[in-house]
Amino acid sequence: MPFYHKLGKIPPKRHTQFKKSNGDFYYEQLFGTIGFDGMATNSYHEQRPTQVKSIGKQYSVAPKIAKINNIQSYKLHGFKIPPKQDYLESRKVVLTNSDCNIILAAPQSSLTEYFYKNTDADELIFVHKGSGTLRTMFGNLDFEYGDYLIIPRGIIYQIQFDTEDNRLFIVESYSPIYTPKRYRNWFGQLLEHAPFCERDIRRPEELETYNENGDFTIKLKKQNEIIEMVYASHPFDIVGYDGYNYPYALSIHDFEPITGRIHQPPPVHQTFETSAFVVCSFVPRLYDYHPLSIPAPYNHSNIDSDEVLYYVDGDFMSRNDIQPGHISLHPAGIPHGPHPGAIERSIGQKETLELAVMVDTFKPLQVTEEALKISDDDYHKSWLES
C-alpha cells in the first residue's frame, strides 16, 4: 500500500531491543518486497517466526493448459464451477500466463483447519457472493459482496465465511498490486481526481495475538506447488507492526465513476495496476451527455493486451445474453465491440446499473482445461448478423 499503517505495540525505534514485561524479547521480523526496495512492514512476534517442525506432503496445483488456439474469444459460465468444501480445492484457474492466474472459487466451508500462505503471488480476491472475515497475521478485515481484498504475497491467512454460498473471483499476481500511480501525487497521497481515496480503503483494525505452542499446519504455495509445513508456534503471534505492506479492502461500491460528454475509454475505470496487467471496475454511472452521444463502446482492437471481463450484476449494455458470473475473454490481435443491436439500444439511455471487474493483461492468456468445462464454444460467432 502507498501509505503508512500502525497497529498494536511497537518500540520507538526499529531494530532495537523490545522486551516483554517479564524481560523476554519480542522477535522482530522485516516483512518486505523487491529486495529491501519495495513496500515493507516491521512486525513484532511473541515467538520466533522461524520455527518449522516438519515439511510434509507436496503436490502440484499448476494449471493444465487446453490445447486450443489463443485467438478465439470465449465466454465462460463462472457459476458452473462446482462448489467445494475446502477453500484451496475450490480454487480453479481458468485463464493463465506467466504474470498471473485468473481463478474462480466457490468454497462452502471456512478455512479454519489450516493456514494458507501464497509465496508466489499477491492475491486480489473479489467477493461476488458471501461475507465473513479475512483473518491474517496482520489483523482482521470484515468483507461482504462487492469487496476487493488485497493480500500481499507471504501473508499467512484464514477466511471465516458466514454461509456456504460463496463465489470469489481471484487474480494471483506475480508482481505487486498497487493503486494506479496516476492517481497519486509524489508523496503517495491519492489525488482529487482519483475515483477513490484513503477513506475508502479499509485496513486491519484488530490483531488476533496468540502465544501458543503446538502443531500448526500451514499450506504454503511456492512455484505452483502446495507444500504442507508444521510450525511450532501459532502464526498469529504478532503484538504490533508498522509499515506499508499489509492486507486491505476496497469496495467496488465506493469506486466513483468518471464520466464525460462522449464515451470514456477503459482507463477511467482503472482501480489497481501491476507491471503486467491492470484491474478496472465498471460501476453504476450516468451515460454520456453529448446530444449525439453513443453510450455503447466503439469497436476497438486489442493490440497490446488480452481483455477479461467478469460480470457481477446489472445489465451490461454492450453485450447480449450476459448473466452474473459470466466471464468474457477477448484476446489481443482481433477487434471486438458491442454486440449487434447494442448501439441502437444504448442511444437515449441515461444511466447504467452494471457492475463488472475487468482485467487487461499485457501478455496473452492461455485457456485452461477447467475453463473449457464451462465455456460457450460459439461465443466468438455472436457478432454475426442473424
ABEGO torsion letter per residue (X at the ends): XABBBBBEBBBABBGBBBBBAAGBBBBBBBBBBGGGABBBBBBBBABBAABBABBBBBBBABBBBBBBBAABBBBBBAAABBBBABAAAABBBABBBAABBBBBBBBABBBAABBBBBAABBBBBBBABEBEBBBBAAEBBBBBBGBBBBBBBGBBBBBBBABABBBBBBBBBABBBBBBAAABBAAGBBBAABABBAAABBBBABBBBBBBBEBBBBBBBBGGBBBBBBBABBABABABBBEABBBBBBBAAABBBBBBABBBBAAAABABBBAABBBBBBBBBBBBABAABBABBBBBBBAABBBBBBBABEBBAABBGBBBGBBBBBBBGBBBBBBBGAAAAABGBABBABBBBBBBBABBBBBBAAAAAABBAAAAAAABBX
